[in-house]
Amino acid sequence: MSDGTKIGLFPGTFDPLTNGHMDVIRRGHMLFDRLIVAISRNPVKRELFDMSERVEMARRLISEGDGRLNNVTVDSYDGLTVDYARRVGATAILRGLRNVTDLNFEFQLALTNRAVADIETVFIMTAEPYAFTSSSLIRQIAAGGDVERLHRLLPPLVLERLKRKKEELGKDIARLRVDGFKE
């Protein structure tokens, strides 16, 4: 933006939002005047929580606490992330890195975003306790195991909603099991 405001965009499906995501938000918000947590759909993934549920949970988690995240907002969008970034005047895209597999994928994406949309990417290494956590893995564990085992990986609000979702869907939650490298 021409006024010098540094707007960061943290895009993702956040299905569900994990403690790893919250760690990136807590550390990333200090790098920008404003940070937008931008929730999107991924057409190749099966959703566990619909868009309105993900947005509502993210907004609650951002608003809870001591107010240090007062420069963070939550929004949803469809389409290309770079198009949304342009619409909101984002200065940079914020991404969390967990491992070398993430690095390979994210490096390619960052170079492409810079080439086609002239937007930079800022990387934050995840905190060690979350280096193995992904929303895809969370969904797989929820589909085939005891949801309570996820208490160290998910904010309490998300854990509670995941328990309810599993009760609601019953055995149908297994249809959400999807293997993959990247969420």
Buried (B, 14 or more C-beta within 10 A) or exposed (E): EEEEEEBBBBBBBBBBBBBBBBBBBBBBBEBBBBBBBBBBBEEEBEBBBEBEBBBBBBBEBBEEEEEEBEBBBBBBBEEEBBEBBEEBBBBBBBBBBBEEEBEEBBBEBBEEBBEEBEBEBBBBBBBEEBBEBBBBBBBBBBBEEEBEEBEEBBBEBBBEBBBEBBEEBEEEBEEBBEEEEEB
